Amino acid sequence: MTAESIVRSYHLAWTSGDVDGAMALVADDIVCRAPGGDLRGKQAYSAFIAGFAPRLTGIEDIASFVDGDRVALFYYPQTAATSTTPAAELFTVRDGLIRDSVLIFDRLSYAPPPQE
C-alpha cells in the first residue's frame, strides 16, 4: 500500500465511525500534534479520535497532497456546531503505518452551539 492509500483508508474508517479499523493503520508510538497538546501513543490517539468521531454528521473533503511518505488532507468535519470549519492533517507514513500526525483545526468552532 502507498502512503496515500493508507491515509485515505484511515480517514475513511474513522470518519465512518470505524475507529478500530482506523487504528489498525496507526503505529503504537504515534505522535499527534493537536490543538491543546500532543497526543503520544495509540491509546491516547484512539481515545481522542473515538471521542470526536460520534459527533460527525458528515464530512466534505477539500483537497489532498502527497509528498513521498507524507500526505496532507484538508476537509470540513461537519457536526451539530459547524459544517464549514476546515481541518487539516499532515501524516507521515513509514513501514505501512501512520507514525506522525499534525492536526490543525479551530477548537472553539466545535464547541456546543450557543444557547439562545
C-alpha positions as CSV (number, residue, x, y, z in Angstrom):
1,M,0.0,0.0,0.0
2,T,1.2,3.5,-0.7
3,A,1.3,6.3,1.9
4,E,-1.7,7.9,0.2
5,S,-3.8,4.7,0.2
6,I,-3.0,4.1,3.9
7,V,-4.0,7.6,4.9
8,R,-7.2,7.5,2.8
9,S,-8.2,4.2,4.3
10,Y,-7.5,5.5,7.8
11,H,-9.5,8.7,7.1
12,L,-12.5,6.8,5.6
13,A,-12.5,4.4,8.6
14,W,-12.6,6.9,11.4
15,T,-15.0,9.3,9.6
16,S,-17.3,6.4,9.1
17,G,-17.2,5.5,12.8
18,D,-14.8,2.6,12.5
19,V,-12.2,3.8,15.0
20,D,-10.7,0.3,15.5
21,G,-10.3,-0.1,11.7
22,A,-8.6,3.3,11.6
23,M,-6.3,2.4,14.5
24,A,-5.1,-0.7,12.7
25,L,-3.3,1.7,10.3
26,V,-1.6,3.6,13.2
27,A,1.7,2.9,14.8
28,D,1.7,2.1,18.6
29,D,4.1,5.0,19.2
30,I,2.3,7.6,17.1
31,V,2.8,11.2,18.0
32,C,-0.1,13.6,17.0
33,R,0.5,17.3,17.5
34,A,-3.0,18.7,18.0
35,P,-4.6,21.9,19.3
36,G,-4.4,21.8,23.1
37,G,-1.4,19.4,23.3
38,D,0.4,16.5,21.9
39,L,-1.1,13.0,21.9
40,R,1.5,10.3,22.4
41,G,0.8,6.6,21.7
42,K,-2.0,4.8,20.0
43,Q,-4.1,4.6,23.2
44,A,-4.2,8.4,23.7
45,Y,-4.7,9.0,20.0
46,S,-7.5,6.4,19.7
47,A,-9.3,7.9,22.7
48,F,-9.1,11.4,21.1
49,I,-10.5,10.1,17.7
50,A,-13.1,8.0,19.4
51,G,-14.3,11.0,21.4
52,F,-14.8,13.1,18.3
53,A,-16.0,10.6,15.6
54,P,-19.5,10.1,17.1
55,R,-20.1,13.9,16.8
56,L,-19.7,13.8,13.0
57,T,-22.8,14.4,11.0
58,G,-20.9,14.4,7.7
59,I,-17.6,15.1,6.1
60,E,-16.7,17.1,3.0
61,D,-13.2,16.6,1.5
62,I,-11.5,19.7,0.2
63,A,-8.1,18.6,-1.1
64,S,-5.1,16.2,-0.6
65,F,-1.4,16.5,-1.3
66,V,1.2,13.7,-1.4
67,D,5.0,14.2,-0.9
68,G,6.6,10.7,-0.7
69,D,5.7,9.3,2.7
70,R,3.8,12.5,3.8
71,V,0.2,13.0,3.0
72,A,-1.9,16.2,3.7
73,L,-5.7,16.1,3.9
74,F,-7.9,19.2,4.1
75,Y,-11.6,18.7,4.9
76,Y,-14.7,20.0,6.6
77,P,-15.7,17.8,9.6
78,Q,-19.4,18.5,9.9
79,T,-21.0,18.5,13.4
80,A,-24.1,20.0,15.1
81,A,-21.9,23.0,15.8
82,T,-20.4,23.6,12.4
83,S,-20.3,22.4,8.8
84,T,-17.8,24.9,7.3
85,T,-14.9,24.9,9.7
86,P,-11.9,23.4,7.9
87,A,-9.5,20.9,9.4
88,A,-6.1,19.9,8.0
89,E,-3.9,16.9,8.8
90,L,-0.3,16.1,7.7
91,F,0.5,12.4,8.2
92,T,3.9,10.7,7.9
93,V,3.7,7.0,7.0
94,R,6.6,4.6,7.5
95,D,6.7,0.8,7.3
96,G,3.0,0.7,6.3
97,L,1.7,2.7,9.4
98,I,0.9,6.3,10.3
99,R,3.7,7.4,12.6
100,D,3.1,11.1,13.0
101,S,0.3,13.5,12.5
102,V,0.0,17.2,12.7
103,L,-3.7,18.1,13.2
104,I,-4.9,21.7,12.7
105,F,-8.4,22.9,13.5
106,D,-10.2,25.7,15.4
107,R,-11.2,24.1,18.7
108,L,-13.7,26.9,19.5
109,S,-15.7,26.2,16.4
110,Y,-16.5,22.7,17.6
111,A,-17.9,23.9,21.0
112,P,-21.6,23.4,21.5
113,P,-23.8,25.9,19.7
114,P,-24.7,29.0,21.8
115,Q,-27.9,28.8,23.7
116,E,-30.5,31.5,23.0
